[in-house]
Amino acid sequence: MAVSLQSYEVSDLCLGKPALSWLPITATVGDALKALKQQSSHDTELSVWNCIHNTGKRAADEGLHHQQVDCRCLGKVCMVDIICYLSTDECLYDPARALSAPITALLPRVLTSVRLVDPHISLLQALELIVDGAQNLIVPIESLKRLSFKKIGQKIGSAKNASPTSHEGKEFCWITQEDFLRFLLGFIAVFSPLPSMTIEDLGIVKTEVLTAEYDKPAVTALNVIKQASRSQTAVAVIEHDPLQGPKLIGEISPSTLMCCDETVALALATLSAGDFMAYVDCGGPPESLVEIVRRRMDLKTGKINGEGEQGSSIATSKQNYPGKQDQMTDPWEESSDEEFFDGSPIGPLDKKWSRLCSFKSNKFGYASRSCRASPLTCRPWSSLVAVMVQALAHRVNYVWVTDEESNLVGIVTFLDILGVFWNHLQTLD
């Protein structure tokens, strides 16, 4: 098995892959938002590059006879990063200023999520990098006759005169955990007896999971949502049973948030975790939840009983998403405004958001291949191959593990499964 896999290079996983969309480090959060909205429905991430020109006096000092460009990928951004960023009080108060901030505001402080690799390194070497923690591998595309490089980074780079319009003519593509797992599925029989063993016997059920309590404000789970996005998992929405422990009610999935638009930040800032889960679920937000968000944003900005001009884009978006007419119980209805909105900034947020945000019909339509009415679950006695195929079929990197009573036991991720395969390969050497 190890011998047969050693004959493959990481470039074999690049077949059919589109060129990577990118933005220069000089771009803003607003540039990233615009670029993500212009992308296709299957392209939900952007890479961020820092390219340094060695020209003029600097090039002469370094003994260079021509311009050289040193390009480094700093990481990736997606709509989840923008939603989490805009949901903070500072950004809600002044969204125009927030969108003009540098794109680096969306990147994690520790830039370890992506690795640039040579296309000719062995598949096993590339797999080791993934198992060691790289979320994505960036592989140069050698043939420029492939799908043409997206022009997003070129346009923004040219406009700002700060980044090269191309990485010296090179193009790149992402290689993900899912790409490796789909490839290894073709060799699954050779891994026997691992595929038929249970995930419990293999010891890959992680009991420490990211959670948010159903009745607690969703914004209190902001950090775990960010963490879930970076670890390519999700946040379990739970209710505590005093006898049986946490019960899995649903999930806040970054893969679902990637298909939303920036106005979801208003819902994240105002709804409970349970209501926020329903807000971003398939089909668009119910009208009752839209009204709750509008009312709480009005209170947050100092408006009283709807007096003055209606400026909130969410309030005026109900015609686009009719929703249900039934009234829902507001879990914070009885709490005082001072208690709930303590410390919130006061300012003309509504008019600013109405200019910058709108519910237009595009790919951010709250319905996608990753959007599900209920979280994907399995049992501790499920076989490894069953969990693997289940996750691949639904295009997610994880499966929740529950018992017969829907009590949350843990989670199994692609990284866990790849680790099992990697350890097995080491025993064959």
N, C-alpha and C positions, 0 to 999 in steps of 0.2 A: 504493500500500500504506500509506504513512504517513498519507495523508489519511483512508483508511477506518478506521484504528486510532485516529486522533485523535477520532473521533466516539464512542468508548467511554470510560466512566468506570470507576474502580476498583470502584465499587459493582456493576458488571455481573458481577464475579467473586464477589460475595457471594450470588448467587441460590442458594437451597437450603442455605446454610451455617448450621449451628447456632450458637446464642449461645455465647460464650466462657466456659469455666469459670475461676474466679478465686479467689485467696486474698489476704487483706490482709497487709501487711508484718509485722503483729503475730503472724501464725501461726507455728507451730513446724514442724520437720522431721517430727515425728509427725503433725501435722495434714495436711501434704502427702501423707504416705504413706497415711493413712486416706482422704483425698479421692481419690487416684489409684485406690485399690482400689474405691471406690464408683462410679467412672466406667464408661461403656460401653466395650466392647472396641475401639471405633474412636476413642476420645477418650483420648489418652495423655499429654497435656500440660496444665499449669495455668499461667495467667498470675498474676504477683504484682504487686499494686498498692499504691502509697503514696498515700493520700487524706488531705488536710489540711483540717480544718474551720476556717473563719473565723467564730468565734462570740464572744459576750460582749464583754469589754473589747477584745479584739483586733479584732473586727468594727467596734466603735464608733470605735476609733483609726483604722481604715482607711476610715471613712466609709460603711460598708455598713449597709443598712437590714434586711437579712435574711441568713440563713445562706448561705454559699457553700462549695462543695467543690471543691478543686483536686486532681484525680486524675491520677496518672502511673503508667504501667505500667513496672515496673523490669526485667522480663524474664519468662522462662518456666522451669519446672522439670518434670522427668519422672522416671521410675523409674531411668533411667541415672544421674542426679545423685545419687539416694539410695543406689544400690548402690555407686557410687564413694566416696561420703562414708562409708558404713558399713564399707567394707573396710579403712580405716586402723586401725592398732594402737590408737590412742586410742579410737576408736569401738567396736572389737571388745571392748575391755576393759570398757567401760561403755556398752552400747547404750541404756540408759534415759536416761542423761544426754545421749547423742548425739541421741536423738529429741526431747528437750526443748529443743534448741538452736533459735535463731531461724531462720526459713526463709531468711534472707539468707545463711546458711552454704552454701546450695546454688547461689547465684547467682555468676556470674563477677565479678571485681573491676571489669572494664571493661564497663559496661552499654551495649552498642551493637547488640544483636542484634534489637531490636524498634523499630518506628517507628509512632507514631500518626498517621494521615493523614485528611484530609477525604474523605468518600465521593464528592465530586464532582470530585476532581482527575482529570486525564486518565489513561488507562491507561498512556500512554507516560511520564508523570511518575512514576507508581508503579513502572513497570518500571525506570526509572533508579535509584530508591532501592534496589531489589533488587540490581541490578548493582553498585551502589556498596557493597554489603556487608550490607544489612539482611536478617536471616534471615526475619523475619515482618513483615508490615504489619498493624496493628490498625485496623480500619475500623468506625466506629459503624454500628449497625443502626438505621435510622430508624423502621421500623415495629415497634411493640411487639406487633403481632398475630402476629408470627412465633413460632418455637419459644421457649417461655418460658425466661427466664434461669435457669441452674442456681443452686441455692440454697446451694452449698457455701460460697462466700465470705460469704453473708448470715448463715448460722448461726454461723460462726466469728467474724465481725465483731461480731455481736450479743453473743456470749458474752464477748468480750474488751472490749467497749465502747470500741473504739479506732478502728474504721473504719466508714464508712457502709455501710448494708445494700444500697445500690445506688449506682451512679455517677450520681446525680441522675436516676434512671429510665432511663438509657441502657444499651444493650446493645452488645456488640462481637463481631466475629468475626475469625479469623485469615485472612490471605491469604499463601500460601506460594509458593515457587519452582515447585512442582508445579502449582499453580493457574494460574500464568502460562503454563507450558509447555503444559498441556492446552488452554488457550484459543488459544494461537498455533498449535497443531496444526491448527486449523480454517482457518488462513490459509497453510498450509505451501507450497502450490503457488506462491504469489506471491513466496516467498523464493528462487525458482530463480535460480541453479543450486546454492545452498548445500545443500539437502537431499540431493542425489546425490553431493556431494563427500565424500571420506574424512576421518575425524577427524584423520588424520596430515597431510593436505594443508592442513587448516584450522588446524593448529597448536594444537589444544586438548587434546593428550595431556600431562598433567602427569606428569613423571618423579619428582618429589619427593612421595612418598606416606608415610602413617603406617603403620609396620610394627611387628610384634612377632615375635621369633624363637620358633619352635615349642617348643623345649626350655627356654626361659627362663621364670622365674616370671611368671605373668600380672600380678601386682601391680606388677612393674617397668614395665608398660605402662599404668599407671593414668593418667598424664598424657596419653598419646596417645589413650586411650579418651575422656577428657573432651574433648579437642580434636576428636576425630571427631564427638562428639555435637553440639558447638557449630557445627562446619562442615558438619553433615548429611552426613557421609561414613561411613567405617568404617576399621577397622584391619586391614591385610593380615597374615595369619599366614604367615610364610615360612620356608623352609629355604635356606641358602646352598649353592649348587653352585660348587665352586672353578673350574670351567671356564665355566659358563653364567650364573652370577650367581644372584640370588634367585629361588626357585621358589615360586609361589603355592600354598599348601596349603589355605588356607581364610580365614575372616575373623571378626573379632569385631565384630558389627554392633550399633550402638546401637538400630536399629529392632527387633532381636530382644530385646535387653535390656529394652526398654520393656514387653515382654510377660512378663517374669519377676517374681518377688517379691523381697523384701529379703534373703532367706536366700542368694541368689546371691552376696551380698557375702562370705560365708564361703568359697565356691569361688574367688572372685577373689583372696582373701587367701592361698590355700593351694595352688592347682593351677598347673601350667604353662600357658602360653598355648594349647598344643595341646589339653590336657585340658579347659581351661576352655571352649574353643570347642565341644568335644563335649558338655560338661555343659549348656550352654544351647541346644543344638541341638534340633530338633523331637522331640517325644515324651517329654520329661522326662529327667533325668539317669540314666545307667546305675547300677545298684546298686554296681558296683565303684568308680565314681568317688565316689559318696556315701560309701562306706566310707573311701576315702582322705581325703576332706574331714573326716569325723568323727574319724579317727585323728589327723590333723595338728592339728585344733583341740583335741583332748584334750592333745596334747603342748604346744601353744601355751599352754594354761592350767595346765600343771603336773601334769596327771593322768598316772599311770604305769600302763601295761598295763591300762587300763580299770577300775582300782580305784575304788570308790565308786559313787555313784548316777549312772546315765546321764541326763544332762540335755540333751544337744545335740538340738535340734529336727531337725537333718539326720539324726542317727543314728536317730531314731525315725520318720523319714518314709518309710522304705523300703517300708512296707506300702502307701503311697499310690502309689509309683512302683516296681513290682517290679524293672524293669530286667533286665539280663542277668546270668546267674550265672557267666559265664566270668571268670577273673581277668585283670587287666590289669597290665602292667609299670609299676611305680612308678618314674619317672625319678629320684626323690630317695631311693629306698629305702636306698641304701648310704651316703648322707651322714649325718653325725652330727647328733643333735638340737641340740647346741650350735651347730653351724655353720649349720644351716638356720634355727633360731629365735633366732639371736643378736639381742638387742635387743628381743625381743617382750615385752609386758607379761604379768605373771603375775597371775591373778585368777579369780574364780568366774564366768567368761564363760558357761559352759554353761547354768547355771540361768537366767541373765538372758535369754539368747537363746531358751530353751525357752518362756519366758512371752511374749516379744514376737514371735516368729517361728513360723510354721507353714506347712506345705505343704497348704493347703486348696484344694479344687477351685474355681477361679474363673477370671477372665480371664487370670491369670498362670499359665497352664498349659503354658508352654513350647511352644506351637504357635500360629501366627498366619499371616496372609497374608504377613508379611514374613520368616517363618522358612523358610530354605532349607537343603537338605542340602549345597549347594556354592555358592560365590560366583558372582555374575553376571559373565560375561566377554564380551569382544569382541576383535576384532583391529585392528591399526592401519589396515588397509585397509577396515574397516567404514564404511558410509556414515553420515552424520550422522543422517538420518531413521531408519535402522535402530537405531542406538544409543538415540536418543530414544524410539522406540516400545518398545524392549526395557525400558528403565528405567521408563517409565510403566506398562507392563503388570505389572511386579513391584512397583510402588509404592515404589521406592527412588530416591534422588537422585544415584546414581553408577553407573558400570559400570567394572570393572577391565579393563585392556588387557593382554593376554598374547600371546605368540607361539605357534607350533605345539607347542612343548615345555612349555607352561604356565609359562614364565619370565615374571616380572612385568615389564611394560614401563612401565606407568603407570596413570593413572585419568582418566576423563572424568566431569565432574559436571554437574548441571543448571545451575549457575552459569556454567560454561564455555559451555554451549550457549546460554543466554540472552544471554551476552556477544556471541556471534557474531550473533545476531538483532539485538541492540541496535546493534552497529557497522554492520550492513547498513542499518538504518533511518536512521542518521545520513548515509549516503551518498545517500539518496533525498531529503533535504531541500534 
